[in-house]
Amino acid sequence: MATELPETMQGQFLENYNQPYQLRTVPLPKPSHPDDVLIKVDAASYCHTDYVLAQGQMPGFPKSFPHVGCHEFAGTVVSLSDRPSTEAACFNAGARVGVTGRAYHACRECFECQGSKDPIAEDEKGYSVHCTRAENNGISKDGGFAEYAVVDARQLAPIPDELSATETAPLMCAGITIYAALKRCQLQRGDRVAIMGAGGGLGHLGLQYATKMGFKVLGVDAADEPLKLAKSLETGAHIVDARSEKAAKIVQQIGAEDGKRDLEEKGVDAVIILPESQAAFDYGMTLLKSHRKCVIVSFPEAGFHISSRDIVFRDISIIGSLVGSNRMLREMLNFSAEHGVRAVAKSFPLSSLNGLVEDYHKGGGGKLVIDMALDK
């Protein structure tokens, strides 16, 4: 028997840049495209990109105001369009799903959708998270800071029984992003990886994933609360305070532990850059062995200054990483369920989204999540 839906819903709307969110009642959205799925949002996680967007630092986005943010959320399938696609028909009412922001209504036809051969982001032919013609929930179109949302079935991943909605939501951006970045490092068990910004939303998940993958992990941060959080996880990672421990000294310590004599073979096999700080980038590059890989996830407005000597004389490869494919999203969720990877999170009701944002600016590390059940 079909569930009777309300005619309206509540959502938190950005009315303009640099403004607090406004709680408003609006008509319930309806699925109209074959790939559309209407979900009841159960949890919505706040990301640094939500802050960047609200500050007007992503030119052209959102496309219009008022706007509902959040591109990492989880919910329950409510209904499909009248003519569902094959992908949408796979989801029945009541199914619990995780939703990433990318890529709503991927075109099925462009170079990316036809298969760009990226082993990390490549999906089945006809869909790509890199489709330049696609919309993005929470960025170019409305997202998860509302009671209901229309999403693309091809964005969705079934939630394993072991995970709740509030546990799943942070994994839909932070989780898949750091998981994919670790995959791009192309490491073997026993290799060393450094995570710059280890106590942040992505970083503290990265510590858990990396150690569960069998890597030797160095977690680096430069703020008291994130460092405290990173140490509290007890992952076995070596946690470093960049304010008091020089990168060159860490390299020597690692070299001694590994029994290496030459400077070029001392250090870590890969480094992941999460902060937008040039100092964090420089620290991470110093940690790297020659011929190894630096994976950049952050995108500061001014970019990073990169030394040509590192690239030419040390043969360091520098690559970027955005998100993973839907296939990898599902892999990440199952990995998280199996190995007990969870975000350290603090929950707020939808009505207190502005309070969540205030908490975000305190820089405590971990993730902040809207739990829709708290408004009931």
PyMOL commands that set and color helices and strands:
alter all, ss='L'
color gray80, all
select helices_A, chain A and resi 48-54+88-90+153-155+165-172+174-184+201-212+224-232+247-258+263-265+278-287+308-312+326-339+350-360+372-375
alter helices_A, ss='H'
color red, helices_A
select strands_A, chain A and resi 8-13+22-27+36-46+72-80+96-100+148-152+156-158+192-196+216-221+238-241+268-273+288-296+317-320+345-348+367-371
alter strands_A, ss='S'
color yellow, strands_A
deselect
rebuild
show_as cartoon
